[in-house]
Structure formats: C-alpha cells, structure tokens
Amino acid sequence: MPREKSPTNPPIRKRAPRKSASTDKATLTFARFVDLEQRAALIAEAAFYRAETRGFTPGHEVEDWLAAESEVDAKLLHAADSGPRG
C-alpha cells in the first residue's frame, strides 16, 4: 500500500529586493540638492500623511513607505530636471 504524504508547511518564499534603475538614477540626480537625511525625512513625512489618511490602520507601513519614497523621488527628480541649468 502506498505511503501517504504527511502534510507539511510549504517553504516560505522570500521576495527578491527590488531592482529599480530609476531609484539609482534619482539618487545620483538629486543628491546634489538634498542629502540622504533630508530625503529620508521627506519620505517619513509623506508616509505619515498616507497613514493618517487611512486612519493609521496597521499592516500598511511598508506599503506607505514605498509609495512615499516613489512620490518624493519623483518630485525631487522633477525639481532637478526643471531647475536652473548652469
């Protein structure tokens, strides 16, 4: 008689880190306008306002941070691209 497989938990899959060429380009482009601490502060503020809009419902912290990071980077890139050229 064939042996039945015992139920096991599937292995937990880890997500690969995001590969974003735009973030690297963004960091290089606006690094001369804001330092990393200022950028992190802008991202934290934007993430806070996103969480506030949701009523601080737990479980969305990473989502808020990543969305805020994209938003801040886009604004900084736009400012860098439209800034004075010398």
Beta strands, then each sheet from edge to edge (+ up, - down):
end
